[in-house]
Amino acid sequence: MTHSHLTPKVSADIAVKHLRSIVGESYVLTGSADLKTWGTDWTKVYEPKPMCIVLPLTTTDVSKILAYCHDNELAVTPSGGRTGLCAGAVASDGEVVLSLSRMSQILNVDSTGLTITAEAGVATEALQDAAKKVGLFFPLDLASKGSCQIGGNIATNAGGVKLIKYGGTREQVLGIEVVLANGSILDMNVALRKNNSGYDLKHLFIGSEGTLGIVTKAVLRLMPKPRNLQLAIMAVATFENIPKILTECSLAAISVTAFEFFTQVAHKIVLARFAGARTPFAVISPFYVLVEIEQPGSEPEMESLLEKLFDAGLITDATIAANSAQFREFWGLRENITESLAAHGQVRKNDISLAIDQLDPFVKELEKLLGRIITTEAASTVASAAVDALELVLFGHIGDGNLHINYVSPKERNPKEFQAAARLIEEEIFKLLTKFKGSISAEHGIGLTKKKDLHFTRTAEEVAWMRQTKKMWDPKGILNPGKIFDL
Ligand SMILES: Cc1cc2nc3c(=O)[nH]c(=O)nc-3n(C[C@H](O)[C@H](O)[C@H](O)COP(=O)(O)OP(=O)(O)OC[C@H]3O[C@@H](n4cnc5c(N)ncnc54)[C@H](O)[C@@H]3O)c2cc1C
């Protein structure tokens, strides 16, 4: 599949030879297994077909690589942990994959200024561990944290489960170092909390999906550790009760650190597919909400909250994690959904967001559209038999207005037919999002998979400014061509 308008000025052999002269013989990979592994991400939809994989060790290496690719019009795909869910790191068109994996040093942990400085290839979990070691906390938290890298998190502006309390990646970033398309180094890697001296350019690169520059370093905020986290899993009969539970938390002035949900379909798939997963309830409920709170004082805030929610008829059952093993077990019921789905069947993913007060009206319209309620697998009345055969699996960071809608079919189903059926519903959902002023991507990004849909929730003017911005920073279009939009 061609995404690029570029006409390389050198052959692949010559390019590989030159790249080896920059990073060393063994750090440019061309073996077919390597090309396959590094040319794709979690989407697994596109056939990987990169030219080579190049693994720089320093910012200077990255600068030399980009200067060479720029001069010779070679497309470059930046690559982090490749856990992306929209084919942002996919290289399917002869690109040079630039992996930051060897740039994995934590450079400084400052427990006075509350910052951590790291190279882009550091895994998110390694940042969490480094903060923990000095008694502090790095709040970016996502189920892929063991594999994804801070560079990838910045490039996607990753959200995660703690966004409701601490914000997403953007809110954690104080400074970044970026290598631009022509190889020049833009040093914005400062640890300032306040800096109103002109435009804050770093924000352009956060969430730019590797299309404007390569993030090589970052200074990130650390926090004091949250004190006495409590976790409860609640059974909920109807979707409309979920935003109401959130309201009750706010009115009770509870410090909510995570507010997640999943449907019974998602729950059953985890129970069937994830080794060791157990439900804490005797009866399966249509919805579950996982609420984590910080309870710094001696008052049993979680118990009081649950009492209130039972009295108001907002929940039908609930259980509080009694120890750290149960804490992990309950979190596992939510965090293992993506992996369990991958084991369960073919999956097409949506990652939409809405204003919180629009969640319930949106879901009601969605159910009308589907001709079924979202927690059952009953046949649709509006679509085709092919659509009826899809399982709909909903979960997500509902406290942030973020719904992950997954269309699932057995692995044996013809993939093309499956994708076409899922697309039928997806398009209708995106039209609904236009009406509800939502977004087709809350946190995963656009990449290759959603670029044709950008127009549903971004205006033509916004997209035109995005194109102008891209042209300004990367006039030849060598950085991640074909991602977000075509030039
Ligand atoms: C099980 C699971 C759970 C997940 N949960 C969440 C979640 O809760 N919240 C969430 O937001 N996402 C989630 N994701 C998606 C994914 O983990 C995030 O998008 C993550 O930030 C991607 O990081 P990565 O290092 O894997 O990047 P990659 O997938 O390698 O790349 C992602 C994009 O960033 C670009 N890129 C990578 N590194 C750089 C760099 N140094 N400079 C410039 N561009 C770069 C790539 O070109 C690509 O466009 C989940 C994924 C999985 C598999």
The ligand as an SDF file (V2000), in Angstrom:
LIG
                    3D

 53 58  0  0  0  0  0  0  0  0999 V2000
   -3.2000   -3.5710   26.1510 C   0  0  0  0  0  0  0  0  0  0  0  0
   -3.1660   -2.1560   25.6840 C   0  0  0  0  0  0  0  0  0  0  0  0
   -3.7110   -1.1510   26.4840 C   0  0  0  0  0  0  0  0  0  0  0  0
   -3.6590    0.1700   26.0700 C   0  0  0  0  0  0  0  0  0  0  0  0
   -4.2050    1.1220   26.8660 N   0  0  0  0  0  0  0  0  0  0  0  0
   -4.1280    2.4240   26.4950 C   0  0  0  0  0  0  0  0  0  0  0  0
   -4.6730    3.4360   27.3330 C   0  0  0  0  0  0  0  0  0  0  0  0
   -5.2320    3.1770   28.3920 O   0  0  0  0  0  0  0  0  0  0  0  0
   -4.5490    4.7090   26.9310 N   0  0  0  0  0  0  0  0  0  0  0  0
   -3.9260    5.0570   25.7520 C   0  0  0  0  0  0  0  0  0  0  0  0
   -3.8350    6.2520   25.4400 O   0  0  0  0  0  0  0  0  0  0  0  0
   -3.4360    4.0990   24.9280 N   0  0  0  0  0  0  0  0  0  0  0  0
   -3.5200    2.8130   25.2770 C   0  0  0  0  0  0  0  0  0  0  0  0
   -2.9970    1.8510   24.4480 N   0  0  0  0  0  0  0  0  0  0  0  0
   -2.3880    2.2510   23.1650 C   0  0  0  0  0  0  0  0  0  0  0  0
   -0.8480    2.4650   23.2150 C   0  0  0  0  0  0  0  0  0  0  0  0
   -0.2580    1.7220   24.2700 O   0  0  0  0  0  0  0  0  0  0  0  0
   -0.5170    3.9540   23.3560 C   0  0  0  0  0  0  0  0  0  0  0  0
   -0.9440    4.6400   22.2070 O   0  0  0  0  0  0  0  0  0  0  0  0
    0.9750    4.2270   23.5790 C   0  0  0  0  0  0  0  0  0  0  0  0
    1.1580    5.5780   23.9310 O   0  0  0  0  0  0  0  0  0  0  0  0
    1.8420    3.9070   22.3690 C   0  0  0  0  0  0  0  0  0  0  0  0
    3.1950    3.9400   22.7660 O   0  0  0  0  0  0  0  0  0  0  0  0
    4.2900    3.0700   21.9800 P   0  0  0  0  0  0  0  0  0  0  0  0
    5.6180    3.3820   22.5550 O   0  0  0  0  0  0  0  0  0  0  0  0
    3.9010    1.6590   21.9370 O   0  0  0  0  0  0  0  0  0  0  0  0
    4.1930    3.7520   20.5520 O   0  0  0  0  0  0  0  0  0  0  0  0
    4.1110    3.0910   19.1010 P   0  0  0  0  0  0  0  0  0  0  0  0
    2.9160    2.2400   18.9770 O   0  0  0  0  0  0  0  0  0  0  0  0
    5.4080    2.4980   18.7480 O   0  0  0  0  0  0  0  0  0  0  0  0
    3.9090    4.4170   18.2360 O   0  0  0  0  0  0  0  0  0  0  0  0
    2.7590    5.1960   18.3720 C   0  0  0  0  0  0  0  0  0  0  0  0
    2.8950    6.4610   17.5120 C   0  0  0  0  0  0  0  0  0  0  0  0
    3.9220    7.2970   18.0130 O   0  0  0  0  0  0  0  0  0  0  0  0
    4.9640    7.4840   17.0710 C   0  0  0  0  0  0  0  0  0  0  0  0
    6.2110    7.4780   17.8460 N   0  0  0  0  0  0  0  0  0  0  0  0
    6.6770    6.4930   18.6570 C   0  0  0  0  0  0  0  0  0  0  0  0
    7.7840    6.9010   19.2820 N   0  0  0  0  0  0  0  0  0  0  0  0
    8.0490    8.1630   18.8470 C   0  0  0  0  0  0  0  0  0  0  0  0
    9.0520    9.1300   19.1280 C   0  0  0  0  0  0  0  0  0  0  0  0
   10.0350    8.9000   19.9880 N   0  0  0  0  0  0  0  0  0  0  0  0
    8.9910   10.3330   18.5030 N   0  0  0  0  0  0  0  0  0  0  0  0
    7.9960   10.6080   17.6240 C   0  0  0  0  0  0  0  0  0  0  0  0
    7.0190    9.7300   17.3330 N   0  0  0  0  0  0  0  0  0  0  0  0
    7.0470    8.5350   17.9340 C   0  0  0  0  0  0  0  0  0  0  0  0
    4.8040    6.3510   16.0710 C   0  0  0  0  0  0  0  0  0  0  0  0
    5.2730    6.7060   14.7890 O   0  0  0  0  0  0  0  0  0  0  0  0
    3.2940    6.1710   16.0810 C   0  0  0  0  0  0  0  0  0  0  0  0
    2.6870    7.1260   15.2420 O   0  0  0  0  0  0  0  0  0  0  0  0
   -3.0580    0.5110   24.8210 C   0  0  0  0  0  0  0  0  0  0  0  0
   -2.5220   -0.4950   24.0140 C   0  0  0  0  0  0  0  0  0  0  0  0
   -2.5630   -1.8130   24.4350 C   0  0  0  0  0  0  0  0  0  0  0  0
   -1.9600   -2.8470   23.5610 C   0  0  0  0  0  0  0  0  0  0  0  0
  1  2  1  0
  2  3  1  0
  2 52  2  0
  3  4  2  0
  4  5  1  0
  4 50  1  0
  5  6  2  0
  6  7  1  0
  6 13  1  0
  7  8  2  0
  7  9  1  0
  9 10  1  0
 10 11  2  0
 10 12  1  0
 12 13  2  0
 13 14  1  0
 14 15  1  0
 14 50  1  0
 15 16  1  0
 16 17  1  0
 16 18  1  0
 18 19  1  0
 18 20  1  0
 20 21  1  0
 20 22  1  0
 22 23  1  0
 23 24  1  0
 24 25  2  0
 24 26  1  0
 24 27  1  0
 27 28  1  0
 28 29  2  0
 28 30  1  0
 28 31  1  0
 31 32  1  0
 32 33  1  0
 33 34  1  0
 33 48  1  0
 34 35  1  0
 35 36  1  0
 35 46  1  0
 36 37  1  0
 36 45  1  0
 37 38  2  0
 38 39  1  0
 39 40  1  0
 39 45  2  0
 40 41  1  0
 40 42  2  0
 42 43  1  0
 43 44  2  0
 44 45  1  0
 46 47  1  0
 46 48  1  0
 48 49  1  0
 50 51  2  0
 51 52  1  0
 52 53  1  0
M  END
$$$$
